[in-house]
Amino acid sequence: MTETENQYVVRMDNVVAGYLPGVNILNGANLTAAKGELIGIIGPNGAGKSTILKAIFGQVKIRSGQVLLNGEDITGLRANRLVSKGVGFVPQTNNVFPSLTIAENLQMGAFQAPKKYAERVEFVTSIFPDLAKRLQQRAGSLSGGERQMVAMGRALMMDPHVLLLDEPSAGLSPTRQDEAFIRVSEINKAGVTTIMVEQNARRCLQICDRGYVLDQGKDAYTGTGRDLLNDPKVIGLYLGTLGA
């Protein structure tokens, strides 16, 4: 392990990946996330944003390149092994067990370390206090924003080194979107390195430390969130057509 590799919680180097034989979605994608950083990934539809998260989380075939977690090669590992190593993932849809209560959903998040349950529930409900009063309510009866809180809470139950969020504001009302971004910031400020894919590009860049603009499966632009928000090329090519 080199000193350079060790300074990043997540490092993706020249990853080529796709779902179907001979069809690549990622075409040499690169990404780094240092400890405690909030990384935002934006870009047009079909650019490969969600595929980057799935490549990190072992849900898409990586054909070349590698993914490192704290300097360890995790390329292509199964999801259960990645969770045990400290990777949390919140997909955009179907991210809760609707027939289970909130408490049971959180228990599922800690199934590899059940002794951590009480301690981690205390942490999760400190970030999502609304859940503390409703632990026995079934997840299927919750609104979209409330389900998103449960999904993020469940992913935090194993005390991950990095949390991967796939469009946490998708399908939410403007008010709920604001709440989602506030919660993401709070999770990150609590010490969890966070990588977030978002269609609401402006809001994403406003809160992230660094951002990546993906185009055709590659990182076309990267910089601080503020720099990307003010970059004429990014504004002209991407922010004009992505969420305001």
Secondary structure by P-SEA (a helix, b strand, c coil): cccccccccbbbcccccccccccccccccccccccbbbbbbbbccccaaaaaaaaaacccccccccccccccccccccaaaaaaabbbbbcccccccccccaaaaaaaaacccccaaaaaaaaaaaacaaaaaccccccccccaaaaaaaaaaaaacccccbbbbccccccccaaaaaaaaaaaaaaaaaccbbbbbbcaaaaaaacccbbbbbccccccccccaaaaaacaaaaacccccccc
